[in-house]
Amino acid sequence: MVKAGMIETENLRLRRPEIDDLDAIHAMRSDLDVVRFLGGRALNREEAWHRLMRLVGHWALRGYGMFAVVEKGSGVTIYRRPMPIQIHRRVIRFETSLYPLWRMDNAIGHQFQYFEKGLERFGRETVTQMFLLNHYSSILLSGRIAYKNFSMYIEENFDGLCLIQNPYEELAERLLVLARMSEIGAQHLGERDAMRLAPAIAFAASLDFEDEKKLKKAMLAMPMDVAQLLANPLVRQFTTTTPDEMPSGNAVASTLDILAHFAVVGTRDFAYEYTEAVGAMLGTDPSVIPQIWTFEKVRSAGELIRRIRVVDHLIEKDLAVYAQVHRALAELARSV
């Protein structure tokens, strides 16, 4: 028997997920013995609620979605059917900015069997579990995580994506985002990073980007602990294992070597080419990927930081990596 959003057999009922499924979904997705066969990680009740909302919302917006499979006799939810349209690739998008490109992840995430963003919000063991979903051929992960901690799982197993920003503009964006933490909250950072970046948050809140002289004076007086937090974030992300570790002398070459093995690498100046390449790699229409841009306030603040020339030493390694990547992309654009 088939109804809208429902299929029945002698023993089973396949129906749309419902609000009353929360207890069953949480029980199922919090049991490690179950989760290891379903893929992903154990969920707390709040995370199970958000997952249920996505399932219900997909049916409401698109008229189709994942089924809840219920045993008629017991009423127990026993399985959820995967989406029929899937990208059969295992993809990790490295987030390199504090302001995440989640719009891009959300636009394509539903085409993957397993999708998780904001990996930096989770502990190392949980993220490792996500990389070890060996029975899944369709995975999209994204986050601001340290490459070296997971390189053994990524190399040969995942296609890497990375979009980097001009280091002056990246520093400006970080300072502007941190300055607004008291207003917007730390949802983009996660609790760990919010605590770790507390000195930088306080420093950023004191800056005046409207007055060049005041900004230069403040940058010159930047406390050492803040400078260490803001120094070379790109190179550190790819060549160190902890947030406090400083990059080595060969960090620039190591970062470039890692990026050279990624499926798609881009810069904000070539954002259109980046989304086109991502779409081609995934075999999906690139027009579904939201446009990526740099906010004008970030651009102008980045230019101001570049002009005052007092923090170049903090981002010199990132500047070297960016120059090489940008030059290669410019040459590629001229050759097309």
Short mmCIF file of the C-alpha atoms (twelve columns), coordinates in Angstrom:
data_MODEL
# 
_entry.id   MODEL 
# 
loop_
_atom_site.group_PDB 
_atom_site.id 
_atom_site.type_symbol 
_atom_site.label_atom_id 
_atom_site.label_alt_id 
_atom_site.label_comp_id 
_atom_site.label_asym_id 
_atom_site.label_seq_id 
_atom_site.Cartn_x 
_atom_site.Cartn_y 
_atom_site.Cartn_z 
_atom_site.pdbx_PDB_model_num 
ATOM 1   C CA . MET A 1   0.000  0.000  0.000   1 
ATOM 2   C CA . VAL A 2   1.380  3.441  -0.972  1 
ATOM 3   C CA . LYS A 3   0.266  6.837  0.326   1 
ATOM 4   C CA . ALA A 4   1.898  10.269 0.091   1 
ATOM 5   C CA . GLY A 5   5.183  9.832  1.895   1 
ATOM 6   C CA . MET A 6   4.314  6.301  3.050   1 
ATOM 7   C CA . ILE A 7   4.873  2.718  1.917   1 
ATOM 8   C CA . GLU A 8   3.497  -0.301 3.785   1 
ATOM 9   C CA . THR A 9   4.327  -3.978 3.611   1 
ATOM 10  C CA . GLU A 10  3.053  -6.845 5.716   1 
ATOM 11  C CA . ASN A 11  5.559  -6.137 8.506   1 
ATOM 12  C CA . LEU A 12  6.996  -2.674 7.824   1 
ATOM 13  C CA . ARG A 13  5.830  0.904  7.397   1 
ATOM 14  C CA . LEU A 14  8.065  3.372  5.512   1 
ATOM 15  C CA . ARG A 15  6.882  6.881  6.309   1 
ATOM 16  C CA . ARG A 16  8.001  10.461 6.667   1 
ATOM 17  C CA . PRO A 17  9.923  11.230 9.860   1 
ATOM 18  C CA . GLU A 18  7.704  12.811 12.528  1 
ATOM 19  C CA . ILE A 19  8.277  14.962 15.590  1 
ATOM 20  C CA . ASP A 20  7.387  12.017 17.816  1 
ATOM 21  C CA . ASP A 21  10.385 10.126 16.375  1 
ATOM 22  C CA . LEU A 22  12.828 12.163 18.484  1 
ATOM 23  C CA . ASP A 23  13.149 9.580  21.275  1 
ATOM 24  C CA . ALA A 24  13.667 6.746  18.812  1 
ATOM 25  C CA . ILE A 25  16.166 8.655  16.678  1 
ATOM 26  C CA . HIS A 26  18.129 9.810  19.720  1 
ATOM 27  C CA . ALA A 27  18.198 6.294  21.162  1 
ATOM 28  C CA . MET A 28  19.389 4.883  17.860  1 
ATOM 29  C CA . ARG A 29  21.955 7.608  17.062  1 
ATOM 30  C CA . SER A 30  23.443 7.703  20.576  1 
ATOM 31  C CA . ASP A 31  24.123 3.959  20.719  1 
ATOM 32  C CA . LEU A 32  27.745 3.394  19.597  1 
ATOM 33  C CA . ASP A 33  27.012 -0.206 18.626  1 
ATOM 34  C CA . VAL A 34  24.385 1.099  16.202  1 
ATOM 35  C CA . VAL A 35  26.250 4.192  15.012  1 
ATOM 36  C CA . ARG A 36  29.284 2.241  13.836  1 
ATOM 37  C CA . PHE A 37  27.078 0.530  11.249  1 
ATOM 38  C CA . LEU A 38  25.112 3.642  10.273  1 
ATOM 39  C CA . GLY A 39  28.195 5.846  9.982   1 
ATOM 40  C CA . GLY A 40  28.939 9.142  11.692  1 
ATOM 41  C CA . ARG A 41  29.214 9.628  15.425  1 
ATOM 42  C CA . ALA A 42  26.987 9.353  18.453  1 
ATOM 43  C CA . LEU A 43  24.615 12.298 18.816  1 
ATOM 44  C CA . ASN A 44  23.338 14.012 21.932  1 
ATOM 45  C CA . ARG A 45  19.632 14.801 22.217  1 
ATOM 46  C CA . GLU A 46  19.977 18.338 20.859  1 
ATOM 47  C CA . GLU A 47  21.913 17.096 17.826  1 
ATOM 48  C CA . ALA A 48  19.324 14.372 17.250  1 
ATOM 49  C CA . TRP A 49  16.620 17.075 17.349  1 
ATOM 50  C CA . HIS A 50  18.462 19.138 14.687  1 
ATOM 51  C CA . ARG A 51  18.878 16.054 12.513  1 
ATOM 52  C CA . LEU A 52  15.164 15.282 12.837  1 
ATOM 53  C CA . MET A 53  14.309 18.881 11.900  1 
ATOM 54  C CA . ARG A 54  16.380 18.554 8.720   1 
ATOM 55  C CA . LEU A 55  14.591 15.337 7.796   1 
ATOM 56  C CA . VAL A 56  11.121 16.779 8.404   1 
ATOM 57  C CA . GLY A 57  12.022 20.041 6.666   1 
ATOM 58  C CA . HIS A 58  13.299 18.284 3.551   1 
ATOM 59  C CA . TRP A 59  9.925  16.596 3.071   1 
ATOM 60  C CA . ALA A 60  8.103  19.896 3.683   1 
ATOM 61  C CA . LEU A 61  10.227 21.869 1.215   1 
ATOM 62  C CA . ARG A 62  10.815 19.318 -1.534  1 
ATOM 63  C CA . GLY A 63  8.081  16.740 -1.172  1 
ATOM 64  C CA . TYR A 64  10.490 13.836 -0.788  1 
ATOM 65  C CA . GLY A 65  13.285 12.770 1.518   1 
ATOM 66  C CA . MET A 66  14.560 10.047 3.811   1 
ATOM 67  C CA . PHE A 67  12.083 7.495  5.104   1 
ATOM 68  C CA . ALA A 68  11.737 6.268  8.643   1 
ATOM 69  C CA . VAL A 69  11.302 2.473  8.525   1 
ATOM 70  C CA . VAL A 70  9.063  1.276  11.335  1 
ATOM 71  C CA . GLU A 71  8.287  -2.268 12.406  1 
ATOM 72  C CA . LYS A 72  4.480  -2.488 12.553  1 
ATOM 73  C CA . GLY A 73  4.290  -4.842 15.478  1 
ATOM 74  C CA . SER A 74  6.564  -2.900 17.838  1 
ATOM 75  C CA . GLY A 75  6.484  0.609  16.342  1 
ATOM 76  C CA . VAL A 76  10.319 0.728  16.543  1 
ATOM 77  C CA . THR A 77  12.140 2.879  13.978  1 
ATOM 78  C CA . ILE A 78  14.746 0.567  12.482  1 
ATOM 79  C CA . TYR A 79  16.264 2.298  9.438   1 
ATOM 80  C CA . ARG A 80  16.313 5.493  7.417   1 
ATOM 81  C CA . ARG A 81  16.584 5.181  3.647   1 
ATOM 82  C CA . PRO A 82  19.495 7.080  2.013   1 
ATOM 83  C CA . MET A 83  18.761 9.871  -0.450  1 
ATOM 84  C CA . PRO A 84  18.523 8.596  -4.048  1 
ATOM 85  C CA . ILE A 85  20.832 11.309 -5.448  1 
ATOM 86  C CA . GLN A 86  24.354 11.110 -4.086  1 
ATOM 87  C CA . ILE A 87  27.791 12.294 -5.060  1 
ATOM 88  C CA . HIS A 88  29.998 9.236  -4.755  1 
ATOM 89  C CA . ARG A 89  33.106 11.004 -3.528  1 
ATOM 90  C CA . ARG A 90  34.746 11.433 -0.157  1 
ATOM 91  C CA . VAL A 91  35.470 15.143 0.200   1 
ATOM 92  C CA . ILE A 92  37.082 17.264 2.917   1 
ATOM 93  C CA . ARG A 93  36.835 21.050 2.563   1 
ATOM 94  C CA . PHE A 94  39.403 22.804 4.703   1 
ATOM 95  C CA . GLU A 95  37.972 25.951 6.255   1 
ATOM 96  C CA . THR A 96  40.769 28.522 6.521   1 
ATOM 97  C CA . SER A 97  38.778 31.503 7.803   1 
ATOM 98  C CA . LEU A 98  37.037 32.230 11.092  1 
ATOM 99  C CA . TYR A 99  33.925 33.253 9.137   1 
ATOM 100 C CA . PRO A 100 32.933 29.872 7.629   1 
ATOM 101 C CA . LEU A 101 31.680 29.225 4.114   1 
ATOM 102 C CA . TRP A 102 28.815 27.093 5.396   1 
ATOM 103 C CA . ARG A 103 26.484 28.357 2.654   1 
ATOM 104 C CA . MET A 104 28.590 26.398 0.210   1 
ATOM 105 C CA . ASP A 105 28.489 23.253 2.351   1 
ATOM 106 C CA . ASN A 106 24.729 23.504 2.863   1 
ATOM 107 C CA . ALA A 107 24.132 23.936 -0.874  1 
ATOM 108 C CA . ILE A 108 25.732 20.601 -1.766  1 
ATOM 109 C CA . GLY A 109 25.645 18.650 1.507   1 
ATOM 110 C CA . HIS A 110 22.271 17.038 0.804   1 
ATOM 111 C CA . GLN A 111 23.808 15.231 -2.195  1 
ATOM 112 C CA . PHE A 112 26.119 13.242 0.073   1 
ATOM 113 C CA . GLN A 113 25.255 10.189 2.134   1 
ATOM 114 C CA . TYR A 114 27.095 11.669 5.128   1 
ATOM 115 C CA . PHE A 115 27.646 15.393 5.695   1 
ATOM 116 C CA . GLU A 116 29.127 17.271 8.630   1 
ATOM 117 C CA . LYS A 117 30.434 20.846 8.804   1 
ATOM 118 C CA . GLY A 118 32.265 22.795 11.490  1 
ATOM 119 C CA . LEU A 119 34.554 19.908 12.446  1 
ATOM 120 C CA . GLU A 120 36.576 22.244 14.680  1 
ATOM 121 C CA . ARG A 121 33.675 22.176 17.149  1 
ATOM 122 C CA . PHE A 122 34.262 18.488 17.872  1 
ATOM 123 C CA . GLY A 123 37.019 16.647 19.671  1 
ATOM 124 C CA . ARG A 124 39.797 14.856 17.816  1 
ATOM 125 C CA . GLU A 125 38.386 11.393 18.514  1 
ATOM 126 C CA . THR A 126 34.980 12.333 17.103  1 
ATOM 127 C CA . VAL A 127 36.503 13.811 13.938  1 
ATOM 128 C CA . THR A 128 38.653 10.713 13.522  1 
ATOM 129 C CA . GLN A 129 35.489 8.581  13.579  1 
ATOM 130 C CA . MET A 130 34.115 10.639 10.697  1 
ATOM 131 C CA . PHE A 131 37.220 10.009 8.604   1 
ATOM 132 C CA . LEU A 132 36.947 6.285  9.348   1 
ATOM 133 C CA . LEU A 133 33.524 5.798  7.756   1 
ATOM 134 C CA . ASN A 134 35.132 3.340  5.366   1 
ATOM 135 C CA . HIS A 135 31.849 1.783  4.278   1 
ATOM 136 C CA . TYR A 136 30.613 5.159  2.984   1 
ATOM 137 C CA . SER A 137 31.617 6.252  -0.522  1 
ATOM 138 C CA . SER A 138 29.704 9.548  -0.296  1 
ATOM 139 C CA . ILE A 139 31.015 11.914 2.412   1 
ATOM 140 C CA . LEU A 140 31.363 15.682 2.720   1 
ATOM 141 C CA . LEU A 141 33.253 17.067 5.711   1 
ATOM 142 C CA . SER A 142 34.356 20.636 6.312   1 
ATOM 143 C CA . GLY A 143 36.100 22.465 9.090   1 
ATOM 144 C CA . ARG A 144 39.034 24.443 10.429  1 
ATOM 145 C CA . ILE A 145 41.066 21.450 11.558  1 
ATOM 146 C CA . ALA A 146 44.799 20.746 11.697  1 
ATOM 147 C CA . TYR A 147 45.748 18.777 8.588   1 
ATOM 148 C CA . LYS A 148 48.625 16.860 10.179  1 
ATOM 149 C CA . ASN A 149 46.355 15.329 12.836  1 
ATOM 150 C CA . PHE A 150 44.289 13.600 10.159  1 
ATOM 151 C CA . SER A 151 46.636 13.358 7.155   1 
ATOM 152 C CA . MET A 152 46.867 9.563  7.476   1 
ATOM 153 C CA . TYR A 153 43.115 9.309  6.870   1 
ATOM 154 C CA . ILE A 154 42.905 12.039 4.209   1 
ATOM 155 C CA . GLU A 155 45.737 11.073 1.864   1 
ATOM 156 C CA . GLU A 156 44.538 8.601  -0.771  1 
ATOM 157 C CA . ASN A 157 41.041 8.530  0.764   1 
ATOM 158 C CA . PHE A 158 39.602 12.052 0.446   1 
ATOM 159 C CA . ASP A 159 39.522 14.777 -2.180  1 
ATOM 160 C CA . GLY A 160 40.725 18.012 -0.592  1 
ATOM 161 C CA . LEU A 161 39.178 21.421 -1.246  1 
ATOM 162 C CA . CYS A 162 40.658 24.690 -0.025  1 
ATOM 163 C CA . LEU A 163 39.911 28.361 -0.692  1 
ATOM 164 C CA . ILE A 164 42.382 30.830 0.771   1 
ATOM 165 C CA . GLN A 165 42.189 34.567 1.225   1 
ATOM 166 C CA . ASN A 166 44.726 37.357 0.857   1 
ATOM 167 C CA . PRO A 167 46.504 37.227 4.265   1 
ATOM 168 C CA . TYR A 168 45.979 40.952 4.895   1 
ATOM 169 C CA . GLU A 169 42.264 40.527 4.303   1 
ATOM 170 C CA . GLU A 170 42.225 37.291 6.291   1 
ATOM 171 C CA . LEU A 171 43.796 39.062 9.268   1 
ATOM 172 C CA . ALA A 172 41.317 41.922 8.888   1 
ATOM 173 C CA . GLU A 173 38.375 39.506 8.720   1 
ATOM 174 C CA . ARG A 174 39.583 37.644 11.803  1 
ATOM 175 C CA . LEU A 175 39.893 40.862 13.783  1 
ATOM 176 C CA . LEU A 176 36.483 42.114 12.640  1 
ATOM 177 C CA . VAL A 177 34.826 38.783 13.466  1 
ATOM 178 C CA . LEU A 178 36.530 38.553 16.860  1 
ATOM 179 C CA . ALA A 179 35.555 42.129 17.663  1 
ATOM 180 C CA . ARG A 180 31.891 41.180 17.274  1 
ATOM 181 C CA . MET A 181 31.946 38.028 19.384  1 
ATOM 182 C CA . SER A 182 30.016 39.717 22.188  1 
ATOM 183 C CA . GLU A 183 27.239 40.560 19.684  1 
ATOM 184 C CA . ILE A 184 27.046 37.506 17.458  1 
ATOM 185 C CA . GLY A 185 28.188 34.844 19.915  1 
ATOM 186 C CA . ALA A 186 30.768 32.145 19.315  1 
ATOM 187 C CA . GLN A 187 28.668 29.752 17.227  1 
ATOM 188 C CA . HIS A 188 31.172 29.978 14.362  1 
ATOM 189 C CA . LEU A 189 34.116 29.266 16.658  1 
ATOM 190 C CA . GLY A 190 32.999 26.578 19.047  1 
ATOM 191 C CA . GLU A 191 33.653 26.584 22.771  1 
ATOM 192 C CA . ARG A 192 37.287 25.482 22.515  1 
ATOM 193 C CA . ASP A 193 38.345 28.210 20.108  1 
ATOM 194 C CA . ALA A 194 36.294 30.850 21.919  1 
ATOM 195 C CA . MET A 195 38.232 30.144 25.111  1 
ATOM 196 C CA . ARG A 196 41.594 29.898 23.362  1 
ATOM 197 C CA . LEU A 197 41.073 33.143 21.438  1 
ATOM 198 C CA . ALA A 198 39.846 35.158 24.431  1 
ATOM 199 C CA . PRO A 199 42.913 37.490 24.466  1 
ATOM 200 C CA . ALA A 200 42.551 38.132 20.727  1 
ATOM 201 C CA . ILE A 201 38.818 38.792 21.151  1 
ATOM 202 C CA . ALA A 202 39.527 41.447 23.783  1 
ATOM 203 C CA . PHE A 203 42.257 43.005 21.628  1 
ATOM 204 C CA . ALA A 204 40.095 43.078 18.492  1 
ATOM 205 C CA . ALA A 205 37.246 44.768 20.367  1 
ATOM 206 C CA . SER A 206 39.602 47.669 21.204  1 
ATOM 207 C CA . LEU A 207 40.615 48.423 17.602  1 
ATOM 208 C CA . ASP A 208 39.424 51.413 15.599  1 
ATOM 209 C CA . PHE A 209 39.538 50.685 11.874  1 
ATOM 210 C CA . GLU A 210 38.275 54.180 11.106  1 
ATOM 211 C CA . ASP A 211 41.442 55.869 12.389  1 
ATOM 212 C CA . GLU A 212 44.674 54.773 10.694  1 
ATOM 213 C CA . LYS A 213 46.964 56.324 13.318  1 
ATOM 214 C CA . LYS A 214 45.126 54.703 16.222  1 
ATOM 215 C CA . LEU A 215 45.090 51.368 14.431  1 
ATOM 216 C CA . LYS A 216 48.824 51.509 13.733  1 
ATOM 217 C CA . LYS A 217 49.559 52.413 17.351  1 
ATOM 218 C CA . ALA A 218 47.400 49.535 18.613  1 
ATOM 219 C CA . MET A 219 49.002 47.056 16.224  1 
ATOM 220 C CA . LEU A 220 52.479 48.113 17.325  1 
ATOM 221 C CA . ALA A 221 51.449 47.557 20.944  1 
ATOM 222 C CA . MET A 222 49.840 44.155 20.253  1 
ATOM 223 C CA . PRO A 223 50.426 41.838 23.257  1 
ATOM 224 C CA . MET A 224 52.659 38.856 22.599  1 
ATOM 225 C CA . ASP A 225 49.947 36.294 23.398  1 
ATOM 226 C CA . VAL A 226 47.615 37.946 20.874  1 
ATOM 227 C CA . ALA A 227 50.355 38.029 18.228  1 
ATOM 228 C CA . GLN A 228 50.937 34.300 18.696  1 
ATOM 229 C CA . LEU A 229 47.227 33.600 18.247  1 
ATOM 230 C CA . LEU A 230 47.026 35.605 15.011  1 
ATOM 231 C CA . ALA A 231 50.332 34.626 13.391  1 
ATOM 232 C CA . ASN A 232 50.314 32.690 10.072  1 
ATOM 233 C CA . PRO A 233 46.988 30.863 10.569  1 
ATOM 234 C CA . LEU A 234 47.057 29.183 7.144   1 
ATOM 235 C CA . VAL A 235 50.526 27.655 7.419   1 
ATOM 236 C CA . ARG A 236 49.888 26.629 11.010  1 
ATOM 237 C CA . GLN A 237 46.689 24.854 10.041  1 
ATOM 238 C CA . PHE A 238 48.533 22.667 7.548   1 
ATOM 239 C CA . THR A 239 51.878 22.077 9.266   1 
ATOM 240 C CA . THR A 240 51.290 21.993 13.040  1 
ATOM 241 C CA . THR A 241 49.324 19.666 15.300  1 
ATOM 242 C CA . THR A 242 48.240 22.044 18.071  1 
ATOM 243 C CA . PRO A 243 46.898 25.623 18.038  1 
ATOM 244 C CA . ASP A 244 49.855 26.887 20.082  1 
ATOM 245 C CA . GLU A 245 52.583 25.333 17.935  1 
ATOM 246 C CA . MET A 246 54.615 27.674 15.743  1 
ATOM 247 C CA . PRO A 247 55.452 26.648 12.147  1 
ATOM 248 C CA . SER A 248 58.945 25.421 11.279  1 
ATOM 249 C CA . GLY A 249 61.376 26.921 8.795   1 
ATOM 250 C CA . ASN A 250 60.161 24.707 5.923   1 
ATOM 251 C CA . ALA A 251 56.473 25.304 6.662   1 
ATOM 252 C CA . VAL A 252 55.860 27.294 3.473   1 
ATOM 253 C CA . ALA A 253 57.194 24.516 1.250   1 
ATOM 254 C CA . SER A 254 55.284 21.888 3.251   1 
ATOM 255 C CA . THR A 255 52.016 23.804 2.936   1 
ATOM 256 C CA . LEU A 256 52.453 24.227 -0.816  1 
ATOM 257 C CA . ASP A 257 53.210 20.515 -1.174  1 
ATOM 258 C CA . ILE A 258 50.030 19.588 0.709   1 
ATOM 259 C CA . LEU A 259 47.884 21.957 -1.345  1 
ATOM 260 C CA . ALA A 260 49.416 20.599 -4.556  1 
ATOM 261 C CA . HIS A 261 47.824 17.226 -3.770  1 
ATOM 262 C CA . PHE A 262 44.334 18.670 -3.217  1 
ATOM 263 C CA . ALA A 263 41.614 18.253 -5.844  1 
ATOM 264 C CA . VAL A 264 40.753 21.972 -5.976  1 
ATOM 265 C CA . VAL A 265 42.567 24.971 -4.498  1 
ATOM 266 C CA . GLY A 266 41.531 28.577 -5.048  1 
ATOM 267 C CA . THR A 267 41.769 32.124 -3.780  1 
ATOM 268 C CA . ARG A 268 39.019 34.673 -3.204  1 
ATOM 269 C CA . ASP A 269 40.253 36.622 -6.244  1 
ATOM 270 C CA . PHE A 270 39.479 33.573 -8.352  1 
ATOM 271 C CA . ALA A 271 36.332 32.522 -6.482  1 
ATOM 272 C CA . TYR A 272 34.288 31.987 -9.658  1 
ATOM 273 C CA . GLU A 273 36.921 29.648 -11.081 1 
ATOM 274 C CA . TYR A 274 37.016 27.824 -7.738  1 
ATOM 275 C CA . THR A 275 33.273 27.116 -7.657  1 
ATOM 276 C CA . GLU A 276 33.355 26.060 -11.331 1 
ATOM 277 C CA . ALA A 277 36.159 23.612 -10.592 1 
ATOM 278 C CA . VAL A 278 34.382 22.245 -7.507  1 
ATOM 279 C CA . GLY A 279 31.194 21.737 -9.506  1 
ATOM 280 C CA . ALA A 280 33.092 19.949 -12.272 1 
ATOM 281 C CA . MET A 281 34.878 17.692 -9.785  1 
ATOM 282 C CA . LEU A 282 31.646 16.739 -8.032  1 
ATOM 283 C CA . GLY A 283 29.706 16.356 -11.256 1 
ATOM 284 C CA . THR A 284 27.101 18.862 -10.093 1 
ATOM 285 C CA . ASP A 285 25.838 22.149 -11.489 1 
ATOM 286 C CA . PRO A 286 28.246 24.852 -10.212 1 
ATOM 287 C CA . SER A 287 25.395 27.379 -10.268 1 
ATOM 288 C CA . VAL A 288 23.952 25.723 -7.139  1 
ATOM 289 C CA . ILE A 289 27.086 26.730 -5.216  1 
ATOM 290 C CA . PRO A 290 26.552 30.195 -3.699  1 
ATOM 291 C CA . GLN A 291 28.757 33.008 -4.885  1 
ATOM 292 C CA . ILE A 292 31.795 33.582 -2.675  1 
ATOM 293 C CA . TRP A 293 32.838 37.149 -2.052  1 
ATOM 294 C CA . THR A 294 34.911 39.308 0.232   1 
ATOM 295 C CA . PHE A 295 32.961 41.904 2.177   1 
ATOM 296 C CA . GLU A 296 33.900 45.482 1.331   1 
ATOM 297 C CA . LYS A 297 34.600 46.257 4.979   1 
ATOM 298 C CA . VAL A 298 37.042 43.370 5.103   1 
ATOM 299 C CA . ARG A 299 38.678 44.455 1.867   1 
ATOM 300 C CA . SER A 300 39.161 48.043 3.032   1 
ATOM 301 C CA . ALA A 301 40.396 46.948 6.468   1 
ATOM 302 C CA . GLY A 302 42.839 44.559 4.809   1 
ATOM 303 C CA . GLU A 303 44.181 47.340 2.635   1 
ATOM 304 C CA . LEU A 304 44.610 49.514 5.721   1 
ATOM 305 C CA . ILE A 305 46.567 46.767 7.498   1 
ATOM 306 C CA . ARG A 306 48.736 46.308 4.419   1 
ATOM 307 C CA . ARG A 307 49.402 50.041 4.205   1 
ATOM 308 C CA . ILE A 308 50.504 50.554 7.808   1 
ATOM 309 C CA . ARG A 309 53.119 47.772 7.433   1 
ATOM 310 C CA . VAL A 310 53.487 46.834 11.081  1 
ATOM 311 C CA . VAL A 311 52.220 43.230 11.097  1 
ATOM 312 C CA . ASP A 312 53.903 41.783 8.021   1 
ATOM 313 C CA . HIS A 313 56.162 39.684 10.246  1 
ATOM 314 C CA . LEU A 314 53.070 37.998 11.744  1 
ATOM 315 C CA . ILE A 315 51.819 36.711 8.399   1 
ATOM 316 C CA . GLU A 316 55.005 36.451 6.344   1 
ATOM 317 C CA . LYS A 317 54.690 32.689 5.813   1 
ATOM 318 C CA . ASP A 318 51.030 32.968 4.817   1 
ATOM 319 C CA . LEU A 319 51.969 35.798 2.434   1 
ATOM 320 C CA . ALA A 320 54.556 33.550 0.792   1 
ATOM 321 C CA . VAL A 321 52.053 30.693 0.315   1 
ATOM 322 C CA . TYR A 322 49.364 33.020 -0.991  1 
ATOM 323 C CA . ALA A 323 51.741 34.624 -3.492  1 
ATOM 324 C CA . GLN A 324 52.663 31.225 -4.950  1 
ATOM 325 C CA . VAL A 325 49.067 29.995 -5.183  1 
ATOM 326 C CA . HIS A 326 47.782 33.282 -6.597  1 
ATOM 327 C CA . ARG A 327 50.566 33.364 -9.193  1 
ATOM 328 C CA . ALA A 328 49.780 29.822 -10.322 1 
ATOM 329 C CA . LEU A 329 46.065 30.587 -10.640 1 
ATOM 330 C CA . ALA A 330 46.764 33.783 -12.579 1 
ATOM 331 C CA . GLU A 331 48.983 31.893 -15.020 1 
ATOM 332 C CA . LEU A 332 46.312 29.221 -15.405 1 
ATOM 333 C CA . ALA A 333 43.658 31.876 -16.096 1 
ATOM 334 C CA . ARG A 334 45.821 33.478 -18.775 1 
ATOM 335 C CA . SER A 335 46.404 30.142 -20.483 1 
ATOM 336 C CA . VAL A 336 42.692 29.285 -20.767 1 
# 
